[in-house]
């Protein structure tokens, strides 16, 4: 890869190898029983350790007068609880889903944050398998709650948008609603997170590699501009990482709310 070809610069007869899909493919770090373990998987595992470790440290020995770490933990927990769960589900229904949504938010956020951490330098959610897995959890919860709340027949009506007052357009509505709820909803939930993190990481890599490639002769001017863009994109990516975690959990809360609602 160009990033490791330290003598490759513009005007040196070396072409620019633009970042692409190959930047998202990693060789196995090691193999256990035929199961390959690569960098994104390691970062996902570390994300779990970070989230569990932080909240364990913050609340393991909670005090009436909280210390700094406990205050940060309470602020993060309360942000998701009040700003997302309670707003969508209300306090009475929402309390039972707070731990899941808090875990989901911080897990997604930490996996996104690896993009700007030196050495790691890769957002785990830019590998579509991870957003798909998380979206599947939300999807399974939504389906379970829908059938539990409304029963078999009621759930089918809920999923298909059945309303006999629609008359002759009812069959069309049933097809549209079924596809929307059972296929498009989980698909867009996963792809929204994946696409944003994939594009953001690709742009950062592009400007980072270009900064080094242009660092030769008159190209130094362009290298400086590219480096400034790298800094700007990194700062913007920090914002996007938090927003995508927020949106992912917001949609999860809305799906749960839809499953529990009497009429929607």
C-alpha positions in Angstrom: 0.0 0.0 0.0 1.1 3.5 -0.7 1.0 4.5 2.9 4.0 2.3 3.6 6.0 3.3 0.5 7.8 6.2 2.1 9.8 7.2 -1.0 6.7 7.5 -3.2 6.0 11.2 -4.0 4.7 13.2 -6.9 7.3 14.0 -9.6 9.3 11.0 -8.5 7.8 8.7 -11.2 5.6 7.0 -8.6 1.9 6.9 -9.3 -0.8 7.7 -6.8 -2.5 4.5 -5.5 -5.9 5.8 -4.5 -7.5 4.3 -1.4 -10.4 1.9 -2.1 -12.0 -1.3 -1.0 -8.6 -2.8 -0.3 -8.3 -0.5 2.7 -11.3 -2.3 4.3 -9.9 -5.8 3.9 -7.6 -7.1 6.6 -5.4 -10.3 6.8 -6.1 -12.5 9.8 -4.1 -11.6 12.9 -4.3 -15.2 13.9 -6.4 -18.3 13.5 -8.1 -20.4 16.2 -9.5 -23.7 15.1 -9.9 -22.5 11.5 -11.6 -19.3 12.7 -9.8 -16.2 11.4 -9.5 -13.2 13.8 -8.8 -9.9 12.1 -8.3 -6.2 13.1 -12.0 -5.1 12.9 -12.9 -8.1 15.1 -10.2 -7.2 17.6 -11.4 -3.6 17.7 -15.0 -4.7 18.2 -13.8 -6.9 21.1 -11.9 -4.0 22.6 -15.0 -1.8 22.2 -16.9 -4.2 24.4 -14.1 -4.2 27.0 -14.0 -0.4 26.9 -17.8 0.0 27.4 -18.1 -2.7 30.1 -14.9 -1.5 31.8 -15.9 2.1 31.9 -19.4 1.5 33.3 -18.1 -1.0 35.8 -15.5 1.5 37.0 -18.1 4.3 37.1 -20.9 2.4 38.9 -19.2 -0.6 40.4 -18.9 1.2 43.7 -21.4 4.0 43.2 -21.5 6.7 45.9 -24.2 9.2 46.9 -21.7 12.0 46.2 -20.3 10.8 42.9 -16.7 11.2 41.9 -15.6 12.5 38.5 -15.8 9.1 36.7 -19.2 8.3 38.2 -20.5 11.8 37.1 -19.4 11.2 33.6 -21.0 7.8 33.6 -24.2 9.2 35.0 -24.2 12.0 32.4 -23.8 9.5 29.5 -26.4 7.2 30.9 -28.9 10.0 31.6 -28.3 11.4 28.1 -29.5 8.2 26.4 -32.2 7.5 29.0 -33.9 11.0 28.9 -32.8 12.2 25.4 -33.6 9.0 23.5 -35.5 6.4 25.4 -37.9 8.5 27.5 -38.6 10.8 24.5 -39.7 7.9 22.3 -41.2 5.5 24.8 -42.0 7.5 27.9 -40.7 6.7 31.4 -43.1 3.9 32.3 -42.5 1.8 29.2 -38.9 3.0 28.5 -37.2 2.1 31.8 -37.0 -1.6 30.9 -35.2 -0.8 27.6 -32.7 1.8 28.9 -29.9 -0.7 29.6 -30.1 -2.1 26.1 -30.2 1.3 24.4 -27.4 2.7 26.6 -25.2 -0.3 25.7 -26.1 0.0 22.0 -25.3 3.7 21.9 -21.9 3.5 23.6 -20.9 0.3 21.7 -21.6 1.9 18.4 -20.0 5.2 19.4 -16.8 3.5 20.5 -16.6 1.3 17.4 -16.9 4.5 15.4 -14.2 6.3 17.4 -11.5 3.9 16.5 -11.3 5.7 13.2 -9.4 8.6 14.8 -7.3 6.6 17.3 -3.7 6.2 16.2 -2.6 2.6 15.3 -6.2 1.5 15.3 -7.3 4.1 12.7 -10.3 2.2 11.5 -14.0 2.5 12.3 -15.4 -1.0 12.9 -18.8 -0.1 11.7 -17.4 0.6 8.2 -17.4 -3.2 7.8 -21.1 -3.9 7.0 -21.3 -7.1 9.0 -21.2 -5.2 12.3 -24.1 -2.7 11.5 -26.0 -5.7 10.1 -25.6 -7.7 13.3 -26.6 -4.8 15.5 -29.6 -3.9 13.3 -30.6 -7.6 13.4 -30.8 -7.4 17.2 -33.1 -4.4 17.0 -35.1 -6.1 14.3 -35.6 -9.3 16.4 -36.6 -7.2 19.4 -39.1 -5.3 17.3 -40.7 -8.5 15.8 -40.8 -10.1 19.3 -42.5 -7.1 20.9 -44.9 -6.7 18.0 -46.2 -10.3 18.3 -46.1 -10.2 22.1 -48.1 -7.0 22.3 -50.7 -7.6 19.5 -50.9 -11.3 19.2 -50.4 -13.3 16.0 -53.3 -11.8 14.0 -52.8 -8.3 15.4 -49.1 -8.4 14.7 -49.7 -9.4 11.1 -52.1 -6.5 10.7 -49.5 -4.2 12.3 -46.7 -5.4 10.0 -48.9 -5.3 6.8 -50.8 -2.1 7.6 -54.1 -4.0 7.2 -57.1 -1.7 7.2 -60.2 -2.9 5.4 -61.4 0.7 5.0 -58.7 1.2 2.3 -60.9 -0.8 -0.1 -59.4 -1.9 -3.4 -55.9 -0.4 -2.6 -55.5 -2.7 0.4 -53.6 -5.5 -1.4 -51.1 -2.9 -2.7 -50.7 -1.4 0.8 -50.2 -4.8 2.4 -47.3 -5.6 -0.1 -45.7 -2.1 0.4 -46.0 -2.2 4.2 -44.7 -5.8 4.5 -41.7 -5.0 2.3 -41.1 -1.8 4.2 -41.3 -3.3 7.7 -39.7 -6.7 7.1 -36.9 -5.9 4.6 -36.4 -2.2 4.0 -36.5 -1.1 7.6 -33.6 -3.4 8.9 -31.7 -2.9 5.7 -31.7 0.9 5.9 -31.0 0.8 9.6 -27.8 -1.0 9.0 -26.7 0.7 5.8 -27.2 4.2 7.2 -24.5 3.6 9.8 -22.3 1.6 7.5 -22.3 4.0 4.6 -21.6 7.1 6.7 -18.6 5.5 8.4 -17.3 3.9 5.2 -17.4 7.2 3.3 -15.9 9.2 6.2 -13.0 6.8 6.7 -12.3 6.6 2.9 -12.1 10.5 2.8 -9.7 10.7 5.7 -7.5 8.0 4.2 -7.6 9.8 0.9 -6.4 13.1 2.2 -3.9 11.5 4.6 -2.2 9.5 1.8 -2.4 12.5 -0.6 -0.6 14.7 1.9 2.4 12.4 1.9 2.3 11.8 -1.8 2.3 15.5 -2.6 5.2 16.3 -0.3 7.8 16.9 -3.0 8.9 20.1 -4.7 6.1 22.6 -5.6 3.7 19.9 -4.4 4.4 20.9 -0.8 1.8 23.7 -1.2 -0.8 21.1 -2.2 0.4 18.7 0.5 -0.3 21.5 3.1 -3.8 22.0 1.8 -4.4 18.3 1.8 -3.2 18.0 5.4 -5.5 20.8 6.5 -8.3 18.9 4.8 -7.3 15.8 6.8 -7.6 17.8 10.0 -10.9 19.2 9.0 -12.3 15.8 8.0 -11.1 14.3 11.2 -12.8 17.0 13.3 -16.0 16.5 11.2 -15.8 12.8 11.6 -15.8 13.2 15.4 -19.2 14.9 15.0 -20.5 12.3 12.6 -19.4 9.4 14.8 -21.5 10.7 17.7 -24.4 11.6 15.4 -24.5 8.1 13.8 -24.6 6.4 17.2 -27.4 8.8 18.2 -29.4 8.2 15.0 -28.9 4.4 15.2 -30.3 4.3 18.8 -33.0 6.8 18.0 -34.3 4.6 15.3 -34.1 1.6 17.5 -36.3 3.4 20.1 -38.8 4.4 17.4 -39.1 0.8 16.2 -39.7 -0.4 19.8 -42.3 2.4 20.2 -44.0 1.4 17.0 -44.2 -2.2 18.2 -45.8 -1.2 21.5 -48.2 1.4 20.1 -51.9 0.5 19.9 -52.5 2.1 16.5 -49.8 3.1 14.0 
